[in-house]
Amino acid sequence: MDRHWGWFAGIFAVLAILGVVGAMLSLLPLAMATDGCHGDDDSGVCGLSAAGQNALVLIPWIALGVGSIVTIVGAAVAARAHRSPLIGLLVGVVAYVVVIPLAYRIAFLL
């Protein structure tokens, strides 16, 4: 079981680094997404409020945080159930992917 935790830590570290790099690289495009909006244009991201625009920029960071927490909790629960902690990686990636469209939709409700 210790070998599984070693693999978990290594894979989680790589995924976390990729997540941070991806979130940093997406900051500028997401922040500039509404620059092309003018006047009464309310289609797509042009319909976002100021709070929605701020939420749009935070989506990658929110997804990274939720994915990381779910990964760690999932690994702990799996280990407690005498399963491999690597299951937590799968659950965390699924949580990361699910949070993105949810947060995007919430940004339009703000």
Backbone as a printed PyTorch tensor [residue, N CA C, xyz], in Angstrom:
tensor([[[  0.8200,  -1.2030,   0.0000],
         [  0.0000,   0.0000,   0.0000],
         [  0.8590,   1.2600,   0.0000]],

        [[  2.0730,   1.1930,   0.5790],
         [  2.9460,   2.3580,   0.6030],
         [  3.3840,   2.7620,  -0.7950]],

        [[  3.5700,   1.7700,  -1.6630],
         [  3.9540,   2.0720,  -3.0370],
         [  2.8440,   2.8400,  -3.7340]],

        [[  1.5940,   2.5140,  -3.4090],
         [  0.4570,   3.2250,  -4.0000],
         [  0.4520,   4.6920,  -3.5780]],

        [[  0.7980,   4.9580,  -2.3210],
         [  0.8490,   6.3400,  -1.8530],
         [  1.9790,   7.1080,  -2.5340]],

        [[  3.0820,   6.4260,  -2.8190],
         [  4.1770,   7.0600,  -3.5450],
         [  3.7480,   7.4490,  -4.9580]],

        [[  3.0900,   6.5290,  -5.6420],
         [  2.5610,   6.8230,  -6.9760],
         [  1.5290,   7.9380,  -6.9070]],

        [[  0.6690,   7.8850,  -5.8980],
         [ -0.3470,   8.9210,  -5.7260],
         [  0.3130,  10.2870,  -5.5810]],

        [[  1.3080,  10.3810,  -4.7140],
         [  1.9690,  11.6680,  -4.4700],
         [  2.6490,  12.1800,  -5.7400]],

        [[  3.3080,  11.2980,  -6.4700],
         [  3.9890,  11.7150,  -7.6930],
         [  3.0310,  12.1800,  -8.7710]],

        [[  1.9860,  11.4010,  -9.0040],
         [  1.0100,  11.7630, -10.0360],
         [  0.2460,  13.0160,  -9.6340]],

        [[ -0.1210,  13.1100,  -8.3630],
         [ -0.8360,  14.2920,  -7.8810],
         [  0.0220,  15.5460,  -8.0420]],

        [[  1.3080,  15.4370,  -7.7470],
         [  2.2050,  16.5900,  -7.8870],
         [  2.2810,  17.0390,  -9.3480]],

        [[  2.3960,  16.0910, -10.2660],
         [  2.4550,  16.4350, -11.6910],
         [  1.1490,  17.0850, -12.1320]],

        [[  0.0150,  16.5050, -11.7300],
         [ -1.2840,  17.0760, -12.1060],
         [ -1.4770,  18.4640, -11.4990]],

        [[ -1.0250,  18.6510, -10.2710],
         [ -1.1640,  19.9590,  -9.6230],
         [ -0.3170,  21.0060, -10.3440]],

        [[  0.8890,  20.6430, -10.7250],
         [  1.7490,  21.5840, -11.4660],
         [  1.1170,  21.9280, -12.8080]],

        [[  0.6010,  20.9230, -13.5150],
         [ -0.0800,  21.1780, -14.7890],
         [ -1.2990,  22.0750, -14.5930]],

        [[ -2.0260,  21.8580, -13.4960],
         [ -3.1970,  22.6790, -13.2010],
         [ -2.8330,  24.1270, -12.9280]],

        [[ -1.7740,  24.3460, -12.1780],
         [ -1.3370,  25.7130, -11.8740],
         [ -0.8540,  26.4070, -13.1450]],

        [[ -0.0790,  25.7030, -13.9620],
         [  0.4020,  26.2950, -15.2170],
         [ -0.7740,  26.6140, -16.1320]],

        [[ -1.7300,  25.6820, -16.2310],
         [ -2.9150,  25.9240, -17.0620],
         [ -3.7430,  27.0940, -16.5640]],

        [[ -3.9000,  27.1950, -15.2550],
         [ -4.6680,  28.3050, -14.6880],
         [ -3.9620,  29.6360, -14.9260]],

        [[ -2.6450,  29.6400, -14.8040],
         [ -1.9000,  30.8850, -15.0400],
         [ -1.9600,  31.2920, -16.5130]],

        [[ -1.8640,  30.3120, -17.4060],
         [ -1.9060,  30.6240, -18.8350],
         [ -3.2910,  31.0780, -19.2900]],

        [[ -4.3310,  30.6600, -18.5750],
         [ -5.6890,  31.0470, -18.9660],
         [ -6.1240,  32.3820, -18.3630]],

        [[ -5.3330,  32.9400, -17.4570],
         [ -5.7190,  34.2100, -16.8210],
         [ -5.9300,  35.3330, -17.8300]],

        [[ -4.9720,  35.5580, -18.6980],
         [ -5.0730,  36.6680, -19.6440],
         [ -6.2240,  36.4790, -20.6410]],

        [[ -6.3470,  35.3160, -21.2870],
         [ -7.4810,  35.1630, -22.2150],
         [ -8.8410,  35.3210, -21.5310]],

        [[ -8.9720,  34.8040, -20.3170],
         [-10.2550,  34.9400, -19.6290],
         [-10.4990,  36.3770, -19.1800]],

        [[ -9.4450,  37.0540, -18.7650],
         [ -9.5940,  38.4490, -18.3400],
         [ -9.9360,  39.3500, -19.5290]],

        [[ -9.4460,  39.0140, -20.6990],
         [ -9.6630,  39.8470, -21.8860],
         [-10.8770,  39.3890, -22.7040]],

        [[-11.6110,  38.4040, -22.2220],
         [-12.7080,  37.8250, -22.9960],
         [-13.7930,  38.8390, -23.3340]],

        [[-13.9830,  39.8460, -22.5060],
         [-15.0510,  40.8190, -22.7390],
         [-14.5480,  42.1100, -23.3790]],

        [[-13.2970,  42.1630, -23.7760],
         [-12.7650,  43.3900, -24.3870],
         [-13.4220,  43.7230, -25.7200]],

        [[-13.8820,  42.7250, -26.4300],
         [-14.5220,  42.9700, -27.7210],
         [-15.9730,  43.3690, -27.6150]],

        [[-16.5000,  43.4710, -26.4140],
         [-17.9080,  43.8190, -26.1990],
         [-18.0830,  45.3310, -26.2450]],

        [[-19.1050,  45.7730, -26.9790],
         [-19.3610,  47.2000, -27.1060],
         [-20.8560,  47.4770, -26.9990]],

        [[-21.1960,  48.5600, -26.3600],
         [-22.5720,  49.0520, -26.3030],
         [-23.5650,  48.0470, -25.7570]],

        [[-24.5710,  47.7490, -26.5570],
         [-25.6610,  46.8770, -26.1200],
         [-25.4180,  45.4100, -26.4580]],

        [[-24.2120,  45.0360, -26.7930],
         [-23.8880,  43.6530, -27.1190],
         [-24.0010,  42.7990, -25.8560]],

        [[-24.9360,  41.8670, -25.8550],
         [-25.1010,  41.0190, -24.6780],
         [-25.0590,  39.5300, -25.0240]],

        [[-24.4130,  39.1760, -26.1120],
         [-24.3020,  37.7720, -26.4940],
         [-23.0630,  37.1560, -25.8510]],

        [[-23.1770,  35.9250, -25.4190],
         [-22.0530,  35.2030, -24.8200],
         [-21.5120,  35.9000, -23.5930]],

        [[-20.1960,  36.0230, -23.5260],
         [-19.5560,  36.6240, -22.3570],
         [-19.8300,  38.1120, -22.2390]],

        [[-20.3390,  38.7260, -23.2960],
         [-20.6690,  40.1550, -23.2220],
         [-21.8510,  40.4050, -22.2820]],

        [[-22.6140,  39.3630, -21.9850],
         [-23.7520,  39.4980, -21.0870],
         [-23.3880,  39.3530, -19.6220]],

        [[-22.1200,  39.1660, -19.3280],
         [-21.6920,  38.9980, -17.9360],
         [-21.6770,  40.3230, -17.1890]],

        [[-22.0690,  40.2630, -15.9240],
         [-21.9320,  41.4280, -15.0560],
         [-20.4690,  41.5390, -14.6330]],

        [[-20.1370,  42.5840, -13.8940],
         [-18.7630,  42.7400, -13.4080],
         [-18.3810,  41.5710, -12.5030]],

        [[-19.3160,  41.1520, -11.6400],
         [-19.0460,  40.0020, -10.7630],
         [-18.8890,  38.7250, -11.5870]],

        [[-19.6690,  38.5950, -12.6450],
         [-19.5570,  37.4370, -13.5200],
         [-18.2220,  37.3980, -14.2440]],

        [[-17.7220,  38.5710, -14.6430],
         [-16.4090,  38.6390, -15.2920],
         [-15.3030,  38.2230, -14.3240]],

        [[-15.4260,  38.6450, -13.0750],
         [-14.4540,  38.2370, -12.0620],
         [-14.5180,  36.7360, -11.8230]],

        [[-15.7330,  36.1980, -11.7920],
         [-15.8950,  34.7550, -11.6010],
         [-15.3150,  33.9860, -12.7820]],

        [[-15.4490,  34.5230, -13.9760],
         [-14.9130,  33.8750, -15.1720],
         [-13.3980,  33.6880, -15.0610]],

        [[-12.7100,  34.6890, -14.5420],
         [-11.2570,  34.6180, -14.3890],
         [-10.8700,  33.5980, -13.3120]],

        [[-11.7350,  33.4180, -12.3230],
         [-11.4290,  32.5070, -11.2170],
         [-11.7650,  31.0460, -11.5050]],

        [[-12.4640,  30.7540, -12.5970],
         [-12.9120,  29.3800, -12.8740],
         [-11.7580,  28.3680, -12.8420]],

        [[-10.6370,  28.6070, -13.5090],
         [ -9.5620,  27.6020, -13.4480],
         [ -9.0270,  27.3720, -12.0330]],

        [[ -8.9650,  28.4440, -11.2430],
         [ -8.4610,  28.3100,  -9.8720],
         [ -9.4630,  27.5800,  -8.9890]],

        [[-10.7440,  27.8550,  -9.1890],
         [-11.7850,  27.1520,  -8.4360],
         [-11.7520,  25.6690,  -8.7800]],

        [[-11.6620,  25.3550, -10.0700],
         [-11.6150,  23.9600, -10.5000],
         [-10.3810,  23.2550,  -9.9410]],

        [[ -9.2530,  23.9460,  -9.9320],
         [ -8.0220,  23.3610,  -9.3890],
         [ -8.1580,  23.0910,  -7.8930]],

        [[ -8.7270,  24.0350,  -7.1670],
         [ -8.9170,  23.8490,  -5.7290],
         [ -9.8720,  22.7140,  -5.4070]],

        [[-11.0110,  22.6940,  -6.0910],
         [-11.9940,  21.6270,  -5.8510],
         [-11.4110,  20.2780,  -6.2470]],

        [[-10.7470,  20.2220,  -7.3970],
         [-10.1430,  18.9680,  -7.8420],
         [ -9.0950,  18.4620,  -6.8720]],

        [[ -8.2880,  19.3590,  -6.3350],
         [ -7.2430,  18.9620,  -5.3810],
         [ -7.8400,  18.4420,  -4.0820]],

        [[ -8.8300,  19.1580,  -3.5630],
         [ -9.4600,  18.7240,  -2.3090],
         [-10.1580,  17.3860,  -2.4960]],

        [[-10.8980,  17.2310,  -3.5830],
         [-11.6060,  15.9760,  -3.8360],
         [-10.6130,  14.8310,  -4.0470]],

        [[ -9.4830,  15.1110,  -4.6700],
         [ -8.4590,  14.0800,  -4.8650],
         [ -7.9240,  13.5830,  -3.5330]],

        [[ -7.5840,  14.4960,  -2.6520],
         [ -7.0190,  14.1130,  -1.3580],
         [ -8.0560,  13.3920,  -0.4980]],

        [[ -9.2680,  13.9340,  -0.4650],
         [-10.3250,  13.2840,   0.3220],
         [-10.6670,  11.9250,  -0.2780]],

        [[-10.7400,  11.8480,  -1.6050],
         [-11.0370,  10.5740,  -2.2610],
         [ -9.9780,   9.5300,  -1.9810]],

        [[ -8.7190,   9.9270,  -1.9710],
         [ -7.6330,   8.9920,  -1.6640],
         [ -7.7180,   8.5140,  -0.2210]],

        [[ -8.0220,   9.4270,   0.6890],
         [ -8.1430,   9.0500,   2.1040],
         [ -9.3050,   8.0910,   2.3190]],

        [[-10.4300,   8.3730,   1.6810],
         [-11.6010,   7.4930,   1.8140],
         [-11.2970,   6.1250,   1.2040]],

        [[-10.6460,   6.1100,   0.0530],
         [-10.3030,   4.8320,  -0.5850],
         [ -9.3390,   4.0270,   0.2850]],

        [[ -8.3480,   4.6790,   0.8760],
         [ -7.4030,   3.9830,   1.7460],
         [ -8.1000,   3.4560,   2.9880]],

        [[ -9.0300,   4.2330,   3.4960],
         [ -9.7960,   3.8000,   4.6750],
         [-10.6390,   2.5710,   4.3610]],

        [[-11.0960,   2.4710,   3.1030],
         [-11.8960,   1.3240,   2.6620],
         [-11.0000,   0.1980,   2.1370]],

        [[ -9.7090,   0.2850,   2.4180],
         [ -8.7290,  -0.7260,   2.0050],
         [ -8.6530,  -0.8740,   0.4910]],

        [[ -8.7420,   0.2360,  -0.2010],
         [ -8.5680,   0.2960,  -1.6500],
         [ -7.3450,   1.1630,  -1.9490]],

        [[ -6.9640,   1.1920,  -3.1890],
         [ -5.8050,   1.9900,  -3.5930],
         [ -6.1450,   3.4840,  -3.5370]],

        [[ -5.2410,   4.2970,  -3.0110],
         [ -5.4890,   5.7430,  -2.9900],
         [ -5.4810,   6.3560,  -4.3920]],

        [[ -5.0310,   5.6080,  -5.3890],
         [ -5.0170,   6.1110,  -6.7510],
         [ -6.4290,   6.4010,  -7.2660]],

        [[ -7.4170,   5.7900,  -6.6450],
         [ -8.8120,   6.0590,  -7.0030],
         [ -9.1260,   7.5410,  -6.8010]],

        [[ -8.5060,   8.1410,  -5.7930],
         [ -8.7190,   9.5590,  -5.5250],
         [ -8.3240,  10.4390,  -6.7010]],

        [[ -7.3110,  10.0150,  -7.4760],
         [ -6.9030,  10.7910,  -8.6550],
         [ -8.0130,  10.8400,  -9.6900]],

        [[ -8.6270,   9.6990,  -9.9240],
         [ -9.7200,   9.6430, -10.8920],
         [-10.8950,  10.5010, -10.4410]],

        [[-11.2490,  10.3790,  -9.1790],
         [-12.3650,  11.1610,  -8.6450],
         [-12.0500,  12.6560,  -8.7030]],

        [[-10.8120,  13.0330,  -8.4170],
         [-10.4160,  14.4350,  -8.4690],
         [-10.4510,  15.0120,  -9.8680]],

        [[-10.0110,  14.2360, -10.8570],
         [-10.0510,  14.7100, -12.2450],
         [-11.4970,  14.8860, -12.7000]],

        [[-12.3610,  13.9480, -12.3200],
         [-13.7840,  14.0730, -12.6620],
         [-14.3640,  15.3300, -12.0170]],

        [[-14.0320,  15.5880, -10.7490],
         [-14.5220,  16.7880, -10.0650],
         [-14.0220,  18.0450, -10.7560]],

        [[-12.7630,  18.0570, -11.1620],
         [-12.1750,  19.2000, -11.8720],
         [-12.9580,  19.4900, -13.1500]],

        [[-13.2280,  18.4440, -13.9170],
         [-13.9310,  18.6020, -15.1950],
         [-15.3770,  19.0460, -14.9820]],

        [[-16.0200,  18.5430, -13.9500],
         [-17.4310,  18.8830, -13.6850],
         [-17.5660,  20.3230, -13.1880]],

        [[-16.6070,  20.8050, -12.4270],
         [-16.6940,  22.1490, -11.8450],
         [-16.6250,  23.2380, -12.9180]],

        [[-15.8970,  23.0150, -13.9920],
         [-15.7060,  24.0570, -15.0040],
         [-17.0310,  24.5220, -15.6130]],

        [[-17.8830,  23.6260, -16.1510],
         [-19.1470,  24.1320, -16.7040],
         [-20.0960,  24.6670, -15.6260]],

        [[-20.0410,  24.1000, -14.4290],
         [-20.8880,  24.6190, -13.3480],
         [-20.4940,  26.0430, -12.9780]],

        [[-19.2020,  26.2760, -12.8220],
         [-18.7320,  27.6260, -12.4740],
         [-19.0040,  28.6070, -13.6110]],

        [[-18.8920,  28.1430, -14.8490],
         [-19.1860,  29.0030, -16.0020],
         [-20.6430,  29.4300, -15.9760]],

        [[-21.5260,  28.5040, -15.6690],
         [-22.9570,  28.8240, -15.5960],
         [-23.2410,  29.7740, -14.4240]],

        [[-22.5990,  29.5460, -13.3150],
         [-22.7770,  30.4150, -12.1380],
         [-22.3030,  31.8350, -12.4550]],

        [[-21.2530,  31.9710, -13.2550],
         [-20.7560,  33.2930, -13.6250],
         [-21.8370,  34.1040, -14.3430]],

        [[-22.6900,  33.4440, -15.1200],
         [-23.7540,  34.1590, -15.8080],
         [-24.9080,  34.5050, -14.8770]],

        [[-24.9970,  33.8300, -13.7420],
         [-26.0730,  34.1290, -12.7900],
         [-25.7080,  35.2550, -11.8310]],

        [[-24.4420,  35.6200, -11.7760],
         [-24.0070,  36.6850, -10.8580],
         [-24.3420,  38.0520, -11.4010]]])
